[in-house]
Amino acid sequence: MSARPAPSAHSGARVTARRRTIDVDGVRTSFWEYGDADAMTTIVLVHGFRGEHHGLEPIAARLTEYRVVVPDLPGFGESEPLRHVHDIDGYVHWLRALLTALRPSGRFVLLGHSFGSIVVSATLADQAGHPVDGEPRPDLVVLINPIGAPALKGPRAIFTRLAIFYYWLAAALPERLGFALLRNAVIVRVMSEAMARTKDRRLRRWIHGQHAEYFSAFTSRAVVLDAFRASVSHDVSEYAERIATPVLLIAADKDDITPLTAQRRLQTQFPDATLRVVDGGVGHLVHYEAPDRAAAMVVAFLDGNAA
């Protein structure tokens, strides 16, 4: 167990994180627990592409009245890679096994951010089509900055094509050079600059520091290349109609990966979905730029569905 400053450029409070490890179908998975370990509500958070648990810690730190669990996806952070391809099917199989191993008691909420929204949605659709007796199924679902439309059809399709070329080049180069390209600090900074929308210089420095420290925490070139292909080949809209659980969509007004028009269309594809918008010029980094507002929206959603 460790205590560290709250993950925000504007907060001096401290957050306690309890590190755990668990075997998930032969994959040693690391996860962190925050908040009240005895709470009647457990929230499991699934992070985005190239991230790890630190990325969602700003939100986890603001949900301390609940038991919050944040794993590192296989092959990222401190979790071992999958034994096979890191595609959507592989992540779904892993997440279902993880939830079964965790066995959250009381009310169970599943939350995914960005690429994590695809993994969560695909998992729920798979549970609906292939139910397993006794497997935990969430009572509520939260998707933050969901990838609600095909990446190549969004307003930044040209940047997606550039990213495809970048990852293609990393795959074409010899192993050592390709791995170095994927972890290149200058390219990571360019990615960070492209995603950050805040004008607050102190917050921008903190965001860039987070990306510099954690955005290259993957175990191998194969892991990140597989995950990238999965991230641009799928989106939440593929799975929405099969998810009967109440869903909260938290979108940002300046998210140009999935713009608001696509998020509003995505909302209609779920049987039961609520859309809340973080305004004020926030982009795809809601978890960094507006964690207070995102956490407040999550709490309001849980309170409004207390039954």
Summary of the structure (lengths in Angstrom):
residues: 307
radius of gyration: 18.0
end to end distance: 32.8
largest distance: 55.5
contacts: 1058
relative contact order: 0.15
helix: 45%
strand: 20%
